[in-house]
Amino acid sequence: MTKLALKNHKFAALCLDFFVDMFNDEIEEVRLSSIISLRKMSSHLELEENQLDTVLGSLKDASAAMREALHHLLGNSKISSTKGLQATLDALLGNLSKYGSDRLSIWRCLKDLGGGHGGLVASLVPSLLSTHPFLMTSEPNIDDPAYVSVLILVFSACVSFPTIPSLFPSHVYRHYKYLRDTLPDLVPNLP
C-alpha cells in the first residue's frame, strides 16, 4: 500500500487515516511499520490536528525504537497549523523530560520541524522565547534541555524565514553562538 501511495498523492491522502489508526494496534511491529510507511509518504501529506493527536499520543510508548521512529516521522511531516506545531513541541518536551535518553533524537526532530515550518515557528517566537514588547523577562538557562530544544526549533526556522532573528532578545544571540559551537550539526549557520 505504501508503494502505491508514493506514486499517487490522492491515494496517499486516503491512506493517511488508515496508517494513523494502526498506531493503536497491540502489536509493536504493526505500529512501527505504520510509522515507517507514513514517514516515507510524509512529503505528500499534511497532518491534520486529529491525526496529529494520535501520533503525539504514541510518543508515550515505552519502546525507544517506537519513539525514535515517531521523532523521524514528525520531523519529516507537514503540520497544518500553529496550534498543531505548538502541540507537537509540547509533546516532544514532555517526551524529553520523561525519556532523557531521547534528547538527540528529539533535537534532530525539532531541527527538521523548524526547517520545514519557518512561517509557523515565526508566529510562535514571542511565546516560545517568552518575549514581551514592554516587560523585561529573565534570561533562560542555556543548560536546560527544554530551552535548548526550543532554540534548535527557532534557529532552524530562521533558515527558511530570515526575519525571525529580528524578534530575538539580546541573550538569544549569545546562546546561538554557544549552541552553534557545541551543537554544529543541529544549529544552522545564520548570517
Disulfide bonds with the S-S distance in Angstrom:
none
